[in-house]
Amino acid sequence: MLDPSVTLKKVETDMESGIEHLIHDFSGVRTGKASPSLIDNLDVYVHAYGGVQKLKTLAVINTPEPRMLNVQPFDPSTTRDIEKAIRESKLGLNPAAADRSIRVPIPELSEERRRDMVKLIKQLAEEAKVRLRSARKAGLDEAKKMKVDVILTEDSFKDYEKHVQDLTNKYTKKIDELAVAKEEDLMKI
């Protein structure tokens, strides 16, 4: 049996999940500052041990300096493979292997590159809004089923619809705030 309160909770959970996904996506957008998530969240894949592994399963990544990442492989024999994977990734980074670690300098972003990143941020925010609209639609479809099954009256259907719209507005505003904050962070020199 369908329950309006359970359905509303699911809609809210789906919307919150969309926000978390956006935050995860934003953490991989380079702002000119070193951050382990720059490499972690973009899932850099390394050819090692006869297969393909995620970088984060092969090494520890930290930031010893504001513009430097330090990658320490668990197994020193994978150092060259990790260095190659970082160099070949879409990040445009130039790692340098040292004894038992790899230093990855984070270069300054050019104005053109910053503008490209702003476009990416806007695209990621729009994708998050699409996920919100999808959750909204799923919630309203459930409400229509409950209305047909006489679980919801006309008045309670309208209340439910308003609540779903309020949730959508709340999370849309949150997406816009996150995008503006990331954009400002990106445009700081």
Secondary structure by P-SEA (a helix, b strand, c coil): cccaaaaaaaaaaaaaaaaaaaaaaaaaccccccccccccccccccccccbbbbccccbbbbbccccbbbbbbccccaaaaaaaaaaacccbbbbbbcccbbbbbbccccaaaaaaaaaaaaaaaaaaaaaaaaaaaaaaaaaaaaaaaccccaaaaaaaaaaaaaaaaaaaaaaaaaaaaaaaaaacc
